[in-house]
Amino acid sequence: MTGAAARLGDRLERVVYVDSAPFSAGMRMLDLMPPQAADELRQEVTASGDGWKLPVEAMLSRSSSLDGLEDKMDTLRARATPHPFGTYTQPVSEPVEPAADVDRVLIACREFTALLDTGIPMLAHLNQPPWRRFDLPTGHWPMLSSPKALATALNTAAS
């Protein structure tokens, strides 16, 4: 999403990240994981994902918060699709910043909120303008666990 937002230039009014964040040029998702966890994901993709997709169960068991989904796991499993593993392995290419006048919104769920609040230097810019941050007290899938709160945050961001 980061690279696409940058390429759209002034044709883009707003970019909204839901429980995710933009990566810097050269960064990739696997860089955020311990090497052993990254190797386990690669093995899962090779064994059960036809070499290119991360199976749903691997995503659910290894990489995301399930807070608020106790009674919605059947729905999540029924609607989820395997994730293209290239999005984990391919680094973001330049340019990575949207145009200067693009509104930047971050909707952070519980674990990401805690991470942002620790003051990690590579995330510090997300806590200051031009970023606007909305926190949701739920897990990684707010569209299932807190759909009204997510809709409210999106509506507020767009107003």
N, C-alpha and C positions, 0 to 999 in steps of 0.2 A: 504494500500500500504506500509506503514511504516514497519509493521511486516513482510510482504512478502519479502521486500527488505533486511531486516536483515537476514532472513532465507536463502536467496540465497547465501550469503557470497561472495566468490571470483568468483562465476559464473556470477555475475552482473557487468557490466562495468559502467553503469550510471543510476541514478534515476532522473526523471524529474517530478516535481510537477507543474501543471498548475493551477494557482489561488487557491492553497491549500498549505498545509505545513504538515510536519510530526508532529505527536503528541508524547508526552512523554508517558512512560509506565503508565497505569492506567487512562489516559485521554480519554474522549469521546466527540463527537460532541455536545451533549446536554450541556456539561459543559461550552460551549462558549456562551450560550443563557441565557437571563433572565428567571427565573423560570416560569413566566406566559407564555412566548413564547414557552417554552418547553412543558408545559401542553397543550397549544393550538395545537401543532403539534401532541402530543399523541392522543388528542381527534379526530383530523382529520384522523389519521391512523385508529383508532377504528371505526369511523363512515363511512369512504369512502375508506379505504385501506385494507379491509379484515383483519385488525389487524396486518399486517406486512409490508405494503408498504406505502410510502408517495406519495400521488397522485401528478401528474404533476402540477396541478393548485395550490396546497398548496406550492410546491417548488417555483413556480414562484411568488406567491403573498407574501410570507413571508420571504424568506431566501436568495435571490440573486439579484445582480445588473443586470438590464436589459439594461444598457447603450449600445447604438449602435445597438439595435435590433428593433427599431421602425418599420421598414419595413420587419422584418424577424420573427415576432411572430408566424405567421401561420406555417412557416417552423419549428420553434422550437417546437410548440405544436404537429405537425404531426410526428416529429422524436423522441420526448422525451418519455421516459417510466417512470413509477413509480419507485421511489428509495427505495431499501430495508431499512426499518427503523432500522433494527439491526445495520447498520453502524453508526447510531446516538446514539444508546443506549449501545452498547457493548464497554467496554474500551479496549484500545490497550494493548495487553499482551507483555511481554518481549520476546526476545530482540527487541529493537527498532532502533538500529543504524546499517546501512549497514557497510560492511567491510571498513576498513580505506582507502583503495585505490579506492573506488567507487566514481566516479564523481557525485557531488550533484548539481542539477540545479533547480532553482526556477523561474518560469515565473509568475510574479505578475501583475494582472490587477488593474485598478484604485483604487478601495476601499481597496484592500489588500496592494497595494503600500503605500497608506496613513497610514494604520495600521502599516506596517513595519517601516515607517519613524518616528513614534511617539516614538520609543525607548522602547516599552513594553518589560520588562525583559524576559518574556517567549519566545519572538520572536527574541531577539537581536542576537542570534547565527546565524540566517539566513542572516544577513548582513555582515558576515565575512567568511573567508576561513574556511573550504573547500567549502562553498557554493558559487555558481556563480548565480547572479540575473539578470534577464532581465525584464524590466517593459514595459507593454503595456497600452496605454491610452484608455482603453475600459472597458466594463463590464465583468461579470463572464463567458460569453460564447464566447471567442475570436475565436473559430472555425467557428462561424457564423458572428460575428460582425467585425472581423479583421483577416480573414483567411490568407491573405498574410503576415501580420506582425507576426502572430503566426508561420507560416511556416518558415519565416526568422529566428525568434528566435530559433526555434527547430533545424534548419540547422546549425546556428552559434554554438549552444550548442554542437552539435554532431561533429563539425569540430575541 
